[in-house]
Amino acid sequence: MKKLLIEIFSILGIIHGCRESEKALIAEILDNRKSSLIIDTRSSREYSRSHVKGAINIPHHAIGNEISKHAKSKDQKIMLYCLSGSRAAAANRRLKSLGYTKTVNVGGYSKAKRILA
């Protein structure tokens, strides 16, 4: 199933530019979406206007202080997005520095909507 998802996403150009390890993690997360955490790293104002269904809002600057309230463990699968991918990248680096092992920056909101919808 994971390989099929990767192939479909690659054909559609949805995960273009992702490393192979990120592609595999995205497929794994989507395959087990119920146990995954989707985090919108934009401001609360941006989040309130629109967000991916099922996403929680943790602004990128607060990720270090807030993540433990939402993640069950440091091995939980976590997908991050923002408007363009920059804030999600910063949040992803912070989570990795805190020891979270299965995190991926999906990128911008448009891409996240296509992948996670």
C-alpha positions as CSV (number, residue, x, y, z in Angstrom):
1,M,0.0,0.0,0.0
2,K,2.8,2.4,0.9
3,K,4.6,1.9,-2.4
4,L,1.3,2.4,-4.3
5,L,0.7,5.7,-2.5
6,I,4.2,6.9,-3.2
7,E,3.8,6.1,-6.9
8,I,0.4,7.8,-7.1
9,F,1.7,11.0,-5.3
10,S,4.8,11.0,-7.5
11,I,2.7,10.8,-10.7
12,L,0.4,13.6,-9.5
13,G,3.4,15.7,-8.6
14,I,2.2,16.1,-5.0
15,I,5.4,15.0,-3.3
16,H,7.7,16.4,-5.9
17,G,10.9,17.6,-4.3
18,C,10.6,15.4,-1.2
19,R,13.4,13.1,-0.3
20,E,12.7,9.4,-0.5
21,S,12.6,9.0,3.3
22,E,10.0,11.8,3.4
23,K,7.9,10.2,0.7
24,A,7.9,6.9,2.6
25,L,7.0,8.7,5.8
26,I,4.1,10.6,4.1
27,A,2.8,7.4,2.7
28,E,3.0,5.7,6.1
29,I,1.3,8.5,7.8
30,L,-1.5,8.6,5.3
31,D,-1.9,4.9,5.6
32,N,-2.3,5.3,9.3
33,R,-3.9,8.7,9.4
34,K,-6.0,8.1,12.6
35,S,-2.9,7.7,14.7
36,S,-1.1,10.7,13.0
37,L,-1.0,14.3,14.2
38,I,-1.5,17.0,11.6
39,I,-0.2,20.4,12.7
40,D,-0.9,23.8,11.1
41,T,2.0,26.0,12.1
42,R,0.4,29.2,10.9
43,S,-0.9,31.9,13.3
44,S,-4.3,31.3,15.0
45,R,-5.8,34.0,12.8
46,E,-4.7,32.1,9.6
47,Y,-5.9,28.8,11.1
48,S,-9.3,30.2,11.9
49,R,-9.8,31.4,8.3
50,S,-9.2,27.9,6.9
51,H,-7.2,24.7,7.7
52,V,-6.9,21.1,6.7
53,K,-9.6,19.0,8.2
54,G,-8.4,17.3,11.4
55,A,-5.4,19.6,11.8
56,I,-4.6,21.3,15.1
57,N,-3.0,24.7,15.4
58,I,0.3,25.2,17.0
59,P,2.1,28.3,15.7
60,H,5.7,27.5,14.7
61,H,7.2,29.7,17.4
62,A,5.2,27.8,20.1
63,I,5.9,24.2,18.9
64,G,8.6,23.4,21.5
65,N,6.3,24.3,24.4
66,E,3.0,23.0,23.1
67,I,3.9,19.7,21.3
68,S,3.9,17.5,24.5
69,K,0.2,18.5,25.1
70,H,-0.7,16.8,21.8
71,A,1.8,14.2,20.8
72,K,1.4,10.8,22.5
73,S,5.1,10.0,22.1
74,K,8.2,11.1,20.3
75,D,7.6,8.3,17.8
76,Q,4.2,9.5,16.8
77,K,3.8,10.4,13.2
78,I,3.5,14.2,12.7
79,M,2.8,16.2,9.6
80,L,3.4,19.9,9.6
81,Y,2.3,22.6,7.2
82,C,2.0,26.4,7.0
83,L,1.3,28.8,4.1
84,S,4.5,28.3,2.1
85,G,6.4,25.6,4.0
86,S,8.9,27.9,5.8
87,R,7.3,28.0,9.2
88,A,6.6,24.3,9.0
89,A,10.3,23.7,8.2
90,A,11.3,25.7,11.3
91,A,8.8,23.7,13.4
92,N,10.1,20.4,11.9
93,R,13.7,21.3,12.8
94,R,12.6,22.2,16.4
95,L,10.7,18.9,16.8
96,K,13.7,16.9,15.5
97,S,16.0,18.7,18.0
98,L,13.6,17.7,20.8
99,G,13.9,14.0,19.7
100,Y,10.7,13.6,17.6
101,T,11.6,10.9,15.0
102,K,8.6,10.7,12.6
103,T,8.0,14.3,11.5
104,V,7.6,15.6,8.0
105,N,7.1,19.1,6.5
106,V,4.3,18.7,4.0
107,G,5.0,22.2,2.8
108,G,2.4,24.9,2.0
109,Y,-1.3,24.9,2.7
110,S,-2.3,24.2,-0.9
111,K,-0.1,21.1,-1.0
112,A,-1.3,20.0,2.4
113,K,-4.9,20.2,1.3
114,R,-4.2,18.0,-1.8
115,I,-2.2,15.4,0.3
116,L,-4.3,15.4,3.4
117,A,-7.9,16.0,2.1
